[in-house]
Amino acid sequence: MQSPCLLHSGRETTAGATQQSSSFYGRPGRLLAPQIADRRCKLHNSRSSQRLVTQAAGNTFGTAFCVTTWGESHGQGVGCVIDGVPPRLPITTEEIQLDLDRRRPGQSKITTPRKESDTCTIMSGLSPDGVTLGTPIMVLVPNKDQKSGDYKEISVAYRPSHADATYDFKYGIRAIAGGGRSSARETIGRVAAGAVAKKLLRHLFGAEILAYVSQVRDEVATVDNSTFTSEQVEANPVRCPDAASAERMYQAIDEVRKRGDSCGGVVTCVVRRCPKGLGSPVFDKLEAELAKALMSLPATKGFEIGSGFEGSRMLGSDHNDEFYMADGEVRTRTNRSGGVQGGLSNGEDIVMRVAFKPTSTIARRQNTVSREGQDVELLAKGRHDPCVVPRAVPMVEAMVAITLADQLLQHFAQCELLPRAGAVGTDIRVANQFRAHQNNQSVTRELQPLEKE
């Protein structure tokens, strides 16, 4: 009897075969009924030229702006490959390093004491004068301060609420030292790619993506999302622009650290000057893409945009964002939608909140089970953040930037090839004017809408 097949964009593969991502074919298809699969397999296997169609292994994000991260926490190094970056974009190692320095461990006593410089090297994709070639960009960051001996205990016992057990359930093997791919060290590749995405959005539109810690445990900051600055965020180790609240957050984190425990928090992210029209109206709504991107970060447990869950308690007459005209642009008087309506960006600030759980590895005895299925007690060792949110700030910014860059390239490919009329579709001209101002040169035709023939 033939093995069942998986139909994937009109092609089949026998179930049980090794499966990995294929960006050309897009999303996985449906599972065929056994009798249909059997006939399809016979037909497919009779062909002289067979092709194995594969499914995603979960290490690549994006469609047009594609980011693949690689490496384990205690391996030789970590990094990323960024594919789809437009050619002729100026980018430097220093610009990428700036965000990596914000993410790196050992910044203060409320972060993990692991000492890593996280110095990056751009291995490919740039010209000698620092301009993108349109080819894949590879970024490498070596690991230097591994202490794999600290993970002896978890080689035989699972850390509660960690990925140790589920990785074993899925793969039957795992990288024990440092947690392998489940470690937040994997996010180095995301932050490096996010720096490139930020540069693209800033270069074209002057877009600004800023995140900050808005809550630690019960301490909630008071911040004006329309005016806070990156300097205010980086003014303290918690990365909260509300200085008084930041001090209380710091004390709360330090208190649980001294007890060998951990705590969670919330990171708020704001996108200013986002182009209009990014996203798609049905399955690929912009808020859905952002939610997927941010919920893929380690330790995330919740996502809100705009009014979020609070909006469910409001009346439509209170929640609706009324439109008005300002300087020839359609604007909204309020922003309870959070910059996204109907799955598409509307040009207002995009405001999101991401909830992070307490770090699962703590220096306290906990009940768990061993790989052999025995009830045991575990006292985990190793170096871990007592609260992840201060270092999660650049990670959140990175995933938002990657998502918007991906959506921007898809939007241009579909919607900006032919001319349009009316008050909409002005973002290309705005981008053109911004670039002309930044470069102090005349506006070029390459970013303008096509004229009617």
SULRA-V872550 format. One record per run of one state. SS is the DSSP state (helix for helix, strand for strand, loop for the rest). FROM is the first residue (numbers start at 0). TO is the last residue. If there is no record, write none. Layout:
# SULRA-V872550
ss: [SS SS]
from: [FROM FROM]
to: [TO TO]
This chain:
# SULRA-V872550
ss: [loop strand loop strand loop strand loop helix loop strand loop strand loop strand loop strand loop helix loop strand loop strand loop strand loop strand loop helix loop helix loop strand loop helix loop helix loop helix loop strand loop strand loop helix loop helix loop strand loop helix loop strand loop helix loop helix loop strand loop strand loop strand loop strand loop strand loop strand loop strand loop helix loop helix loop helix loop]
from: [0 4 8 10 14 30 31 33 45 59 61 65 70 76 83 89 90 92 103 119 122 125 126 130 132 136 142 147 151 152 155 156 157 163 171 176 182 183 205 207 216 218 220 229 233 242 258 264 272 285 295 299 305 307 313 315 319 322 326 328 332 339 341 343 345 349 356 365 370 374 378 388 415 426 439 444 447]
to: [3 7 9 13 29 30 32 44 58 60 64 69 75 82 88 89 91 102 118 121 124 125 129 131 135 141 146 150 151 154 155 156 162 170 175 181 182 204 206 215 217 219 228 232 241 257 263 271 284 294 298 304 306 312 314 318 321 325 327 331 338 340 342 344 348 355 364 369 373 377 387 414 425 438 443 446 452]
